[in-house]
């Protein structure tokens, strides 16, 4: 039997900004092939500058309308919904540490990127982008409330990386598609192994197993930290790779366990077959969900 969803956090788009250019985030327009295979004569970035600063108010309002609609739907099903602390949603401000400076932070639309629950534990991910370094702040009010109200609640935070220049492979952004294809099985991305880095959205807990994607935001050092943190607690941590995703970021866009026995996969980003044998050995269905083009309904599972 599945436990019904009782409580969930839904993000807000207040004061959302464009992520500024930094070692972990560059324009992908330099790739001269669109996702549909058409070759462009010149990169978009030669004509369209990278957007900066706050997003337009009408887009923020539209995003909040969608998020509020999700809240209404969930509450209609009897689910308690928690939101980030809006008083701490201040992203259009210059931020600085002893190691770097950023013109602004990003947003808190996706709590799943920063926080993950593992049993009775709430874990804050360290992140890898300077524009997301302080993203944990609007969630702290809710996490502190859980910690105060539930004596069994464990509150953990992975070590924050310093995010200096030595933590990144800046040459990653200069590689063309051909070069990326050559390196696809080496899993070399814009972050290196100098510090512990991972986003919560690269972690998926299934029973007593945690699957973690190595990606542009999660490195092997981060996965080792998760192993040492959770394997003594009886949780096996396994690494997943999706080599055909040349810009892998967040496994929840690629491989999702929908319920016991069923996982949704992205056919354009197949997982390494050997790494998901355990699903097939336990009679799970791995169902490809292609990108919807609006022309027909998805099949009912």
N, C-alpha and C positions, 0 to 999 in steps of 0.2 A: 504494500500500500504506500502511496505517496502522501507525504505531509502537505496539507494545503499551505499556500503562501499566506503568511500572517502580516508581515511588515516589510516594507521596501523603501529605499531612498530613490527619489527621482530628482534629477538635476534642474538647474535654472540657467537661463541664458543671459541674465543681468550683466551688463558691462562687458560682454564678450568682445574679445579682440582677435585680430589676425595674429597667428604665431609669427614672431619676427624671425628673420634670417639668423641662423646661428649654426654651430658645427653639427648639431643633431637635426637640423631642419633647414633644407634648402629647396628652392624651386625645382620641381620635377619636370618643368616645361622643357628643359634642355634635351630631354629624350625626344628624338625626332620621329618616333613612331607613336601614334595614338593607340589606345587600347583596342581599336577596331582594325588595326593593321595598316592604316593609311600612312604613307610617309609624307611628312611636311617638308617644304623647301627650306624653312628656317625655323629655329626654335621660337616658341611663343614669347619667351623672355626678351627677345630682341625688340618686341613691339609693345608688350604689356608689362609694366613694372609690377614687382611684387607688392601686393596690397599691405598697408601698414595701419597701425592704430586701431581704434574701435570699429566694430562692424556697424553698418547702418542701423539706425533705430528701428526702421520698419522690419528689417530682417530679425532683429532681436525680439521685437514684439511678436512676429509670426512664429518664431521658434518657441517662445514662452507660451503662446496659444496652444501649440501642439503638445508641449510638455504638460500644460494644465489639463488638456483633454485626456492625456494618459492618466493623470492623477484622478480625474473624475471617473474614468472607467474602472480603475483599480479600487477606488473607494466604494463604487457601486457593487463590487464583488466582495465587500467586507474587509478589504486589505487596508491596514494602516499605512499611510504614506508620510515619510519624513523628507524634508527639503533641506538643502544646504542653508547655512546662515547668511541671509541676504545682506546683513549689515557688514559682512566681511568680503563681499563680492566687489573688490576694488582692483581691477586688472589693468586699467589704462593708466598705470603709474610706472615710472622708471624704477627698476629694482637693481640692487647692487650687493655683491658679497666681496670678500677680499680677493676672489678669484675671477670674477667676471661682472659684466654689467649688461642689462637688457632693457630695451626701451619700454617694454610692457610685459605683462603676463598674459595668460590665454583665456580660460573660462572654466566653469564647473558644470557644463552640460552633461558630462558623463562621469558620475560617481564611480562606475565600474572600473574606470581607468586607474583610480587612485586607491580604492579600498577593496578588500576581498574578505569575506567571512569564511573561516575554517573552523567548523564546529562552534565552540563558544568563544572563539578568538576573532578579533577584528584586527586586520593587518593593514598598515599603511605602506604602500609601495614607495620606493625611493625616487622613481622616475629617472629620466635621462636628459630631458630638455630643460634648458635654463628658463624658458617661458612657462614651465609647469612646476618649477621648484617650490613655489609657495602655494600650490593648488590645494594642499591638504588643509589650509587654514579654515575655509568655510565649512569643512566637515567636522572640525574639532568639537563644536558645540554639541552635535548629535552624538558623537562617539563618547564624549565625556558624560553625557546623560545616560547612555547605556551602561557605562562603567560605574556610575554612581547608583543606578537603580538595580543592577543585577550583580550580586556578589560573586557569581561564577564567570562574569565577563572578563576575558583577558584582552588587554589592549597592547598591541605590539607595533613597532615601527622599524622597518629595515634601515640600516645606516644610510644617511644622506650622502650622496657623492658630492665632491667639491666642484666637479664639472669644469675643471681647467682644460686648457687646450690639449694636454697630453692624454685626455680620456677619449679622444675622437680620432677617427680616420678621415680627415678632411678630404683626402683624395677620392673617397667614395663617390662624391658628387660630380667628379669630372669623368667618370667612366661612362662610355656609351653603351648601348644595348648589347652590342657584340661582346664587349669586355665583361659585362655583367653575366652574360650567358656562359662565358668561359669560367667564371668564378662561382657559378651558382651552387656547386656542391662543396665549396670551401666555406660558405656561410660567413663571408666577410662583409660587414656592414659599416655604418657610419660611427658606431661606438666600438671601442676595443675592450680589452680585459683589464684595463688599469684600475677600474673601480667596480663596485657592486652596483648594477643597474638592472631594473626590471619595472614594467608596468603591470598593475594588477590584471589588466585585460588580457595579458598573455598567459594567465593561470586559469586552469579549469579543474575543479575538484569533482571526481566521480567516485563515490564511496570512500574507500581509504587510499585512493590514488590521486595524485596531482599531476596533471599534464601541463608542461610549460613549453611555449614556443621560443626558440632562439630567433631573435629578430633584430630590427633596427633599434628597438627600444629595450630589449632584454638580452643580456650577454650571458656567457657561461659562468662568469663569476657570480652573477645574480642567481642562476639556477643552483650553483653549489651552495650558496647561502640558504636557499629554500630547502635543499636536501638536509643540511645540518640542523636547520630549525625544526623541520617536521618529521624526518624519518625516525628520530628517537621517540616521537609521539605516535608512531605506528602508521604514518602516511608515507607511502612510496612516491617518490618524485621522478617522473620520466620526462625526457626531452623529446619534443616533436620538431620536425623540419618540413618546410614547404618550399622546395628549391625553385619551383617555377614562379614563385612570387618574388620578384626582383627587388621589391620595396616592402618587405614584410613588416607589418605593424599591427599588433593586436589579433590574437588567435580567434577572438569571438567574431571576427569578420570572415573566418575561413573554415573553422571546425568547431561545431557546437553540439554538445550532448543535450538533446532536447528532453529526454526522459530515459529511464533505464531501458536499454535495448535499442535505442534509436539515436543516431547522430546525423546532423546535417553537415555536408561538406561542399566546398566550392570546387566545381570541376575544372576551373581555370588554375587552381592552386592545389594540385593533388599532394597529399601527405606522403612521406616516404613509407612505402608499404610495410617494411619490416617493423616500423615503429608503432603501427596500429594493429599488429597481429593479435594482441590481447583482446581487442574488441571483437575481431572475427572469431577467435577461439571461444568467446563467450556468447556467440550467436547474436551479436549486435548487427543491426542494419545500418549501413553507411549510405545515406541517400544524397546524391548530388542535387544541389539546388542552383540551377543556372540563373544568370542575371535576367530579371524580368524586363521584357521589352514593351510591355503594355498590350501586346497583341492577343494574348490569351490568358486564361486562368492557370495558376499553378495547379498541378494535380494534388488531390486531397490524399494525405498520408493515412 
